[in-house]
């Protein structure tokens, strides 16, 4: 399933239908999305987008940790000032 860059279709006097699939775990959302995709629908998989945003490399996490510690230290110095 694609994450970005939907194909652009131009049909005069027609509007694109947007469908949101919701439901609990194991309710068939992915299966339904695959069926729509086989019929030519463009799928935006928000689960995949969210997972890609949550994934950090170890060096990124270290930088975030060090930056946070730096801000905490500055805040403590100001409050103790």
C-alpha positions as CSV (number, residue, x, y, z in Angstrom):
1,X,0.0,0.0,0.0
2,X,1.2,3.5,-0.9
3,X,2.0,6.1,1.8
4,X,2.0,9.3,-0.3
5,X,1.7,10.7,-3.8
6,X,-1.8,9.6,-4.9
7,X,-2.4,9.4,-8.6
8,X,-4.2,12.3,-10.1
9,X,-7.3,11.5,-12.1
10,X,-9.2,14.1,-14.0
11,X,-12.8,13.3,-14.8
12,X,-15.2,16.1,-15.7
13,X,-18.1,16.6,-13.3
14,X,-17.0,13.8,-11.0
15,X,-15.9,13.9,-7.4
16,X,-13.5,11.5,-5.8
17,X,-15.2,9.3,-3.2
18,X,-13.3,9.1,0.1
19,X,-13.8,6.2,2.4
20,X,-12.4,5.8,5.9
21,X,-12.1,2.3,7.3
22,X,-12.5,2.0,11.0
23,X,-12.9,-0.9,13.4
24,X,-11.4,-2.9,16.2
25,X,-8.4,-5.2,16.0
26,X,-9.0,-8.1,13.6
27,X,-12.1,-6.6,12.1
28,X,-10.9,-6.8,8.5
29,X,-9.8,-3.2,7.8
30,X,-6.6,-4.4,6.1
31,X,-8.5,-7.0,4.1
32,X,-11.1,-4.4,3.0
33,X,-8.3,-1.9,2.1
34,X,-6.6,-4.6,-0.1
35,X,-9.9,-5.3,-1.8
36,X,-10.4,-1.6,-2.6
37,X,-6.8,-1.4,-3.8
38,X,-7.3,-4.3,-6.2
39,X,-10.3,-2.4,-7.6
40,X,-8.1,0.6,-8.3
41,X,-8.5,2.7,-5.2
42,X,-5.6,4.7,-3.8
43,X,-4.9,3.7,-0.2
44,X,-3.4,5.9,2.5
45,X,-2.3,3.6,5.3
46,X,-2.2,5.8,8.3
47,X,-0.9,3.0,10.5
48,X,2.2,2.7,8.3
49,X,2.7,6.5,8.5
50,X,2.4,6.5,12.3
51,X,4.8,3.6,12.6
52,X,7.3,5.3,10.3
53,X,7.1,8.5,12.5
54,X,7.7,6.4,15.7
55,X,10.9,4.7,14.3
56,X,14.1,6.5,15.4
57,X,17.7,5.4,14.9
58,X,19.7,4.9,18.1
59,X,21.7,8.1,17.4
60,X,18.5,10.1,17.0
61,X,17.3,8.9,20.3
62,X,20.7,9.8,21.9
63,X,20.5,13.3,20.5
64,X,16.9,13.7,21.8
65,X,18.0,12.5,25.2
66,X,21.0,14.9,25.3
67,X,18.9,17.8,24.1
68,X,16.3,17.2,26.8
69,X,18.9,17.0,29.5
70,X,20.4,20.3,28.3
71,X,17.0,22.0,28.5
72,X,16.3,20.5,31.9
73,X,19.7,21.8,33.2
74,X,19.0,25.3,31.9
75,X,15.6,25.3,33.4
76,X,17.0,24.3,36.8
77,X,19.7,27.0,36.7
78,X,17.0,29.6,35.9
79,X,14.7,28.5,38.7
80,X,17.7,28.3,41.2
81,X,19.0,31.7,39.9
